[in-house]
């Protein structure tokens, strides 16, 4: 029910009208006495119009003017005023004119409101308020036959218009800035989610491409075997079985290619654009800090990248995949408390990425087998080994960039330091 009210245009108009009528009964006295009073109805009405741009301004102004007129007339009756109902209506009729004129003038500028600087918007709103006040006074002059204002009273009206409109536009600007910050924060979270999604998906796409190549090779070998078996009459039965296997492998390859095509399109749609290397480091640290927290570990992360090495790259997804794998491994090998350092710098036409941890390090005899598929030094609490494909995946990506990956003992932490050397020409995007 509440959702329907917020979505209904007519319900919103009623809320604006009622809110303005109530606010009009509150007045600010910045100085002693009743000479200089500022009614809040005009400020509330302006704020409503600025925040609720989808409302039809003219209809909203007419509805607000009528509600204000009836509300003030009802207050006169409830307060025991000596005026008759008609006299009370006549007395407050000019207030209705004010809101209608104000809404009409705002309607004329509605399409340009977003283009105004806040100070200009305040000045424009002050002018609209002043003109609306003049129309209110003119109406009062005609209806009630009251005397016109003197010069000092016109100055008084101008001061009031400036004060309340700049106050209102200031509140509106504060609300707009808060909404913009919320939107930016949500957008940043969506980008981080897409980057994490793209980084993981890139790894799957990479292996899927590799699998297609393997399937192609197996298909050719199997077909060659079929032809060789078919040449000998004593192997006819076996040749038919081999042909069936070849056909099945071929079907698996075709299905895999279709899946790959869909994943590639998904990656291109979800994650596009470029990223600076410092942004890659920042995202890697943020995601792995959460991972460390999830594992109940207290790990401090540090990054370093010289300003002249912080270039933009279009290959940020594979770089994120590399750093995420190595950093996640570092988090996993640290027992309870430790540190992880990520560094990127350029040297002799290469971009060097290092991930250093304070874990137990890697034994010399394990280093040669470290990047082989299936090899692992990590076991869970039940003694079950990890899959051992993470580092082989990292090596394959590095090879695709014609780079090099090595592992060393970290002299200052006692843990391991993984170093990746990639050709800068394959990464840097000219700006």
N, C-alpha and C positions, 0 to 999 in steps of 0.2 A: 504493500500500500504506500509506504513512504517513498519507495523507488518510483512509483507511478507519479506521485506528486512532484518529485524533483524533475521528472521528464516532461510533465505536462506544461505546455506554454502558458495556458490560461491560469493554472495554479501558480506558476512563477510570477505572473503579472499581479495576481492577488497578493502574493507574499511581498512583492515590491511595494504595492500600494499601501498595504497594512503597516509594513515596516517603516515606510516614510511618514505615515500619519502619526505613528507612535513616537518616532524620533523627533518630529516637529514640536512635541511637547517638552522636549529637553532643551535647555538653553545654557550657554556658557557665558559667564560674566567675567571677562579677563580683568576688569577694573571694578572698584567699589561703586555701588549704586546700580541703577537699572538703565542708565543712559546708553551703555555700550553692551548690548546683548547679541549673541550669535545663536540663532536657532539651528538645530541639528538636522531638521527635515531636509533642507536643500543638500546638505553634505551627504546624507544617507542616500538620497535619490541619485545624486551624481555617481556615488560609489556603486550603487546597484547597476546603473547604466553602463559603467565602465567594465564591470565584472561579467555582466550578462549580455554579451554582444548579440546573441541570437534572438533576443526579444525584439519585437517591433516597437521601436521607440515611441512613435506617435500614439499607438494604441495604449502603450504602457503609461504615457503621460496623461492621456485622457482619463484612464481608469484611476490613476493616482490622484489626479485633481478632484475627481468625483468623490473618492473615498475620503480624502482630506476634508473636503467640504462637509460631507455628511458626518464625519467623525467630530469635527469641531462644533458643528451644530448640535450634535448629540451631547457633547460635553457642556454646552451652554444650558441645555435643557436639564441635564442631570445636576448641574451646579446651581440651579435655581435662579438663572439670569432673568432679569425683567423683560428681556427682548422676546417678542413673539417668534414663532418658528420661521415666518417669512422674513422678519427683520434679521434673524440670526443667519439665514441663508444669504441674504443680501450682504451682510457684514463680512462673511467669509468667502464670498464669490470671487473676489480678486485673488485669493490664494490658489483657487483652482486654475485661474488664468495663468498664474506664474508657472505652475508645473506643466501645463500644456505647451506654453511658449518655450519653456526650457527644453522639453522633449523634442519639439519641432526643430529647434536650432541644433540640438545634438544629432538629430537624424540627418541633417544636411552635411554634417562632418563625420558621420559614422564610419564611412569607408576609409577615411584618412587618419583616424585616431591613432592607429599603430605607427604611423610615420612621424608623429610628433615627438620631439624630445620632451622629457618630463616637465622641464621649465616652460617650454612653449605650450604644452598641454594645460598647465596651470593657468597661463595667461589667457588662452583661448576660453577655458572654462570660466575664468573670472569675467571676461567680456560677455559670455552667454548669461551668466548670473546677473550681471548689471542690466543687460537689456531686458531680461525677464522681470527684474524688479521694477524697471521703468513701466513695463506693460501692466504690472500689478498695480502700480500707483495710478496709471492712467485709467485703468478700470475702476479703481476706487474713486477717482475724481468724477467719472461719469455716473457711476451707480450711487455713490453716497454724496456727491457734490461737495467733496472735501477740498480744502485749499491745497495748492501745489507746494512742493518742497522748496525750501530756500537753498542757497548755494552750499552752505556748510552741511546741510543734511544730505545733499547729493554726494558730497565728499565722504560722508559717513557711510553711505551705501557702497561706494566704491571700495572703501577700506574693508568693510564686512565681506564683500564679494571676493576680494583678493585673499583674505585670511582663510575663509572656509573652503575655497576651491583649492588653494595650495595645500591646505591641511589634508583635504580629501585625496588629491592627486598624489601626495606623499604616501598616504596609506596604501593607495592603489599600486604605486610603484614598489613599495615594500612587499606587498602580496605577490606581484608579478615576478619580482626577483626570487622570492621563496619558491614559487611554482617552477621557475626556470631552473633553479638549483635541484629541485626534486626530479624534474624531467631529465636533467643532465646526469644525475646520479643513477636513475633508472636506465638511461641509455648506456652509460658506462658499464653497468651490470650486464646488460644484454650483449654488449660487445665482448665482455670478458667470457660470457657463456658461449658465444659463437666462436671465440678464439679457442677455447678449450675443446669445443665440439669439433672444430676444424682440425685442430692439432691431432686429436685422436683419430678422426676419420682419415686424415692424410696417411697415417700409419697403416690403416686397413687397406686403403687404396694402393699404397706402395707394395704391400705383400700380395694383393690381388693381382697386380700387374706382373709381379714375379711369378705367381702361380700360373698365370696364363702362358708365360714363356715356357715354364716347365711342362705344362700340359701339351703345348705345341711340340716340344721336343719328344715327349713320350709318344705322342700320336704318330710322329714320323718314324720313330724307332719301331713302334708296334706294327706299322704298316709295312716297313721293310722286312720285318720278321715274317709277316703274313705272306709276302711275295716269295720269300725264300722257302718257306714251308710248302707253299702251293706248287713250287717247281718239282718237288719230289712226290711221287704218287703215294708213297707209304705214309706221308704226313698230311693227307687231305683233311682228315677229321680235325687235326690240331690247327690247321690253317684256318678252318672255318671258325673255330673258337677264338683264335687270335683276331680275326676280322671283326667278330662281334665285340670283343674287348676294345678294339680300335675305334669302332663306331660309338661305343658308350663313352669312351674318353673324349671323342670329338664333341659329343653332345654336352658333356660337362664343361668343356672349353667354351662352347657357344653360350651356354647359360651364364658362365662366369663373366664372359665379355659383356653380356647384357647387364648384369649386376654392376660391373665396373663402370659402364657408361652412365648408369643412373647415379652412382656414388660421385663420379666426377662432376656431373651437373649439379648435384647437391652441394658439393664443396664450393663450386664456383658461385652458386647463388647465395649461400650462407655467409661465406667469408671472402670478401673482395677488398681490393685496395692495397695500401702499403703500410709499413710500420718502421719506426726507427728502432735501432738495436737496443737503445735504452728502454724502450717500451716492452720489447721482448723479455729483457731481464726483469723488469718490474712485474710483468704478468707471471713469469715463471716463479718468482719468489712468492708472490701473493698466493698462487694456487698451491704451492708446496708447503707454505706455512700452515695453510688449512689442513693439508694432509698430515703434517707433523702433529698438529693439535689433535686430529682425529686418532692418531696412534698413541696419544698421551705422552709425547716427547717434548722436551724443552730445547728447541734448536734455534740458534740465532743465525740469521741470514745476512750476508753482506754482498754488495755488488760494486764493481768498479769498471768504468769505461771512459777513456780519455775523450774529451769533447771533439777532437778532430777525427776520432774513429767512430763517432756516433752518426752513421749515415743511414739513409732510408733504403729499405729492401722490399722487393715484391715477394721474396722467398721466405717470408716470416713463418709460414706454417711449418715447413720442414725444420727450420731453426728452432721453433718452439717444440717440435717433436723431439729433437735431439736434446735440448736442454731439459725438458720435462722428464725424459727418461733417465738421464744422468742424475738430475737433482733428486728425483723420487728414489733412485737407488741409494743415493747418499743418505737420504732421510731414513731409509729402511735399515742400513747397516749401523747407524749410530745407536748406541745403547743409552737410552734415557736422555742424557744431556750432551749437547755438542754444538758444532757450528758447521755451516756450509758457506763457501765463498764462490761467487760466480764472477768471472772476469772476461772482458772482450777487449782486444786491442789489435791494431794492424802492424804488420812487420813484413817488409820486402814483398809487397804485393799480395800478401795473404792476410786473412782475418783469422785470428786465433781465439778460440773459446776454451776456457778452462773451468772445470767444476772441481773444487777441492773440499774434502770433508775431513772430519776429525774422528772417523771411525777406526776400525782396527787395521786398515790397510789390506793389501792384496799380496799374497805370498808369491814369491818369484816364480815358483813352478806352475802357478795357475795363470800367469799372464799370457802365455802363448795360447791357451785354450779359452781364454776369457770371452772372446767374441764368437766362439763356435756355437751354433744353435743347440740348445739342450744343456749346455754346460752352466752350472750355477754353484755358487758358494752359499746361497741363502736357503735356510730351512725354517719352517714355522715351529710353533711350540710343540707340535706333535711329531716333529721330525720329518715332515713331508717337504720335499724339495720344490722350489719354484720352477716355472717352466723353462727359464733360461733362454728366452728368445729376445728379451729386451735389448741387450747389448749387441746381439747379432743384427737386430733391426737397425740400431744406431750405426753400426758399421756399414750396412747396406746403403743407408741414406748418404753417409759420408762418401762412399765409393761412387754413388750416383753424381756427386758434385766434384768428382776427381780429387777428393781431399784425402786426409790422413788422420787417423785417430791413434793415440798412444796412451798408456797409463803408467804413472810413476808413483813413487812414494813421496808423499808431501812432507818436506823437510821440517816445516814449522808446526804442523799439526799431528804428524805421525800417521795420518790416514792416507787416502789415495787421492791422486790428482789425475783426472782425465783431461787430455788436451786434444782438441780438434783443430786441424789446420785446413782452411778452405780457401780457394782462390777468390780474392775480393772481386775480381771482374765478373764472377758468376753470381754475386750477391748484390753488389752495389747498384742502386738505381740512380742514374744521373738526374740531378735536380735542375 
